[in-house]
Amino acid sequence: MRVIQSLRNLLPFGKGAVISVTALASLLVLNVAHAQLLDPYTAKYKAYRSGSEVGHAEMHLESLGDKRFKVSFTSKASLFFFSDKREEVSLFSNENNALIPYKYTFKLDSTFKDSALALEFNQDKKLIYMSGNQSMEWQGELDNQLYMLASQKALKEGKTDFEFDVINYRGQKRHYKFKVNGEEMLDLPYGKLKTIKVETIRDNKKRQTYTWFAPELNYLLVRIQQFKDGDEQGDIQLSKFILDAPEPEKAPSSKSPESKPSGNAE
């Protein structure tokens, strides 16, 4: 895997160098103990290169009801004359403790190129319909954002090695492998967090990608860093997370109900 892709999710740091940001988030401390993987939230995070801030992004997880959810991601980055804006949206269901995608869209607007992709996952026909009237066999692959949620789930279950089949933002099938490297205390824009460090296992040794997840924030992704030939290509760090609590029920009105006319109206 060249780069970890996410819910949402790429931020560029120069030509030919991109870094995934899919689900970076922080959680209000008082609500952490009660947070669940699919509780709605709004996440904000910052992107750096060589210590300089070069971009920002937001991700939203929404409940659509009937065990269906939406993850939307937007990002904007700029470095010298290079600019990049991206948007990803995943629609999925949570069935028998499994994340099942049913629609995914990706849009890129950058200095070097523009691109777009739309996928529809047909569970009955086991097909993935793509832009341009193309289709491919669906063998249970996740979309470009859901595998990061699946990574959180794997860590929460105590797994130290895990892998996923994914359809990336280019519409290509990929197999991603991950391995836990241990625990590490991080000092992020969000604050200090005890995290689990995960390494992406790839055949290409020229690239190294590391991700950090915070157990106290329900195993949410809080940092991702990528190197190429020993040089840092980008560093995405958690800055803020807001747990979107459901709206409280409205209290009964203190006003007396309007009186209804009695008898027959003439």
N, C-alpha and C positions, 0 to 999 in steps of 0.2 A: 504494500500500500504506500503510495507516494506520500500522502498526507492524510491524517485523520480528518474525515469530512464531517458536520453537525450542524438536528435539529441549525445546524442551520447552518451551509454554514462554513464559509470561508472568508478569511481576511487576507488580502495580498500585502506583501512587503517588498515588492520589487518584481521586475519581469522574471517569470519563471519560478517564482517562489511564492507559495500560498500556504496558509495554515488554517486548519479547521478550528471553528469555534462552535460548537453545537451545544449547547446547554449549559453555559457558564452561569452560576447563580449563587446568591447568598440568602440566608434565611433569618428572619427576626428571631432572636434568641428565645423569647418567651413561647414561641410556637413550634420550635424545632422538634421537641419531643413528640408532638402530635402530628407531624408532617408525614404524608405518604408520598410515594413515588409520583403519583399522578394528581396530587393536589394542585389546583391552578396557581400559577405564579407569573410574575414579571421579573426578568433578569436583565441586569445591565453590567457591562464589562468593558475593559479598556485593552487596547492592543499597543504593544511596544516593539521597538527595534533599536538595539544598542542603547537602551535606556531612555529613548525618546518616545513620547506618545505619538502614534501615527493613525489611530483609528478608534472607533467605538462600535458597539453593537447592542442589540436588544433581542430578547427572546421571550415569547409569551406561550404559556401552556394553558389551554382552555378546556373545560368540559362542555361537550355538546349534548350531554344526556344520553341515556340508553347505552352506556359503556363506550361512548365514542368521544374522541378527543381531537384537539387541533394544536399543533406546535407551529408557530410562525417565527421566523428569524429575519432580521434586517441588519445589514452592516454597511459601514462607510469608512473608507480608509484613503489616505493620500500621503505620498512621499515624493517631494520635489515636483516633477511634472506628471507623475503617475497618480491616477485616481481610480477608485473601484467602489461600486455599490452592488450589493447582492441581496436577494430576497429568496427565502425558501419557506414553503408551507407543506406540512405533512398532516394528513387526516388519517386517523387510525382507530382501531377498536382494541379493547382489552378483553380477550376471550380466553377463559380457562387459564388465567395468569400468563397469557402470551400476548405480545404486541403484534397486531395484524394491520399492516398498511392497506389503505384502499384508494388513496390519491396523494400524489406528490407533485409539486411544481417548483421550478428553479428559474431564476432570472438574474442575468449578469449584465451590468452596464459599466464598462471600464474603458480606459484610454486605449488599450490595445485591441479589444474585441468585445462584441456583445453576443450573448447566447441565451437560449431559453430551452427548457425541457418540461414536458408534462407527462406524467405516468398515471395510469389507472390499473389497479390490481383487481382482477376478477377471480374471486375465490372459487366460484362454481366451475369455471372453465380452466382454471389454473393457468391463466395467461396474464401477461402484462402488456397493456396497450400503450404505445408510445406516440410522441408527436410524429406527424407525417404518415399516419396510417400504418405504422409498423407495430409488430408485436413479437413477444418472445415468451418462452415457457417460463412459468413462475414455479420455482422449486422451494418456496418458503423464504426467499430473500427479504431482508428488511430494506427500508429506503435509507437515504443518505443521512437522515437525522435520527431515526429510531434506534440504530445500533448503539448510540451513546446512552440512551435511556436503558437499553438492554445491558450495557456495561455496568451502569449503576445497580441494576437488579442483581447482576452476577456477583458484584462485590458485597452487596448486602447479604447475599446467601453464603458468603465466606469463601467464594472461589478465588483461586490464585492464578489460574490460567483459563482463558476463555477465548472463543473465536466466533465469528459471524459471517454469513454470506450476505452480501450487500449489493444493491444497485446504486452506483454512485451518481453524482450530479451530472455526469456525462451520459448516463444511461448504460453504463458498462457493469458487468457482473464482476465482483471482486470478493476475495476471501481475506478477512482481517483477523490477525492473531494478536493477543495481548498477554502480558505476564506481569504479575505484581513484583515490584522491586523492594518493597519495604515501606516503612512509615517515615514521614518527614514533617517537621514544623515549618509552616510558611508564614511570611509576613506580607500580606497582600493589601491592595487598596481597601479591601473590605475589612481587614484586620488580621490578627494572628489565628491560624487554624492548624490543627493536627490533621494530617492528610495521609492518604495511601498513594504511593507513587507507582504508576503503571507504565511499562515500556511497550511500544509497538514492535512486534517481531516481524522483521522483513528480511528478504534475501539481499536487497541492496544495502550494503553496509555504509554507503556514503551518506545516507540520511538517517538521522535518529529523531524520534518523536517521543516525548514523555508527557504524560497527563497525570494530574493530581486530583483526587476525589476526597471530600471531607465527610467522614462518618457522622459527625455531629450535625451536618446539614443534610442528612438523609442521603449521603453518598453522592451529592451533586458534584459535577465537574467544576473545579475552581481555578485550575491553571492548565495551560498547554504550551509546550515549548518545542520548537523544532530547530535542528541543526543540519547543515549540509557541509560535508568535508571539514567538520569541526567548527564552522562559523555559524553563529546564531542567525536564523532566518526570521524568527518572530517569537513573541512571548505574549500570550493572552492571559489576562489576570482578572479575577473576580472583583467587582467593585460594589455591587448592590443587588439585593434580592428582596422582593416584596411578595409575601404570601397573600394571594388574593382570596380573602375570606368571603363566603357567601353573604349576600345582602340579608340583613335581619328582617324578620317578618314585621310587617306594619302592625302597629297596635290598633285595636278596634277603635273606631271613631267614637268620641264622647258625645257627638251630636245625636239627638233623637232621630229615628228614622222618619222620613217624610210621611205625613198622613195620606192615606189613600182615600179617594172619594168613595162614599157609601151610597148605595141606592143606584138608580138608573139615571144616567146623564141625559138631560133633555137637549 
